[in-house]
Amino acid sequence: MIQTADVSDVRNPQKHRFPSPVHNPMLHHLGIALQIGAMTFLPLLIIYQLNFGFQLVVMPVCTIVGIIAFALGTRLREKE
């Protein structure tokens, strides 16, 4: 028996369209800003710590805040 390809998908071009990745540009830009802020803040925090120093508990707290900000920015960018 000869197998034939299913051509029903070819006749429906709407099925192959990809949705727009950015449904809310404001959330997308806010997510980018959060990610850039986190990626800028953490190295500056390390430089400040090396030059001036501060209490030991500040570094882990700021690192956790940076991780949360970056994760939130990623969620906002991927939100549909």
C-alpha positions in Angstrom: 0.0 0.0 0.0 1.3 3.4 -0.9 1.3 6.1 1.8 0.4 9.6 0.8 1.3 12.8 2.6 -1.4 14.7 4.4 -1.8 17.9 2.5 -4.6 19.4 4.6 -2.1 21.5 6.5 -0.8 23.1 3.3 -4.3 24.3 2.4 -4.7 26.1 5.8 -2.1 28.8 5.9 -3.5 30.3 9.1 -2.4 27.1 11.0 1.2 27.8 10.2 1.3 31.4 11.2 3.3 32.2 14.3 1.7 34.5 16.9 3.4 37.8 17.5 6.0 37.2 20.3 5.2 40.6 21.8 1.6 41.2 22.7 2.2 44.0 25.2 5.2 46.1 24.2 5.2 47.9 27.5 5.7 44.7 29.5 8.3 43.6 27.1 10.3 46.8 27.5 9.8 46.7 31.3 11.2 43.2 31.3 14.2 44.3 29.3 14.8 47.2 31.7 14.6 44.9 34.7 17.1 42.5 33.1 19.5 45.2 32.1 19.2 46.8 35.6 20.0 43.5 37.3 22.9 42.8 35.0 24.3 46.3 35.6 23.6 46.4 39.4 25.2 43.2 40.4 28.7 43.9 38.9 28.6 47.4 40.3 27.7 46.0 43.7 30.8 43.7 43.6 33.0 46.6 42.6 31.6 48.8 45.4 32.1 45.9 47.9 35.7 45.5 46.9 36.5 49.2 47.1 34.5 50.3 50.1 33.1 47.2 51.8 29.8 46.9 53.7 28.2 44.5 56.1 28.3 40.8 55.2 24.5 40.3 55.0 24.1 43.0 52.4 25.8 41.1 49.5 23.6 37.9 49.7 20.4 40.0 50.1 21.3 42.2 47.1 22.2 39.1 45.0 18.8 37.5 45.8 17.1 40.8 44.9 19.0 40.8 41.6 18.1 37.2 40.8 14.4 38.0 41.5 14.5 41.1 39.4 16.1 39.2 36.5 13.6 36.4 36.8 10.7 38.8 36.8 12.1 40.6 33.8 12.3 37.2 32.0 8.7 36.4 32.8 7.5 39.8 31.6 9.4 39.5 28.3 8.0 36.0 27.7 4.5 36.8 28.8 1.9 36.6 26.0 
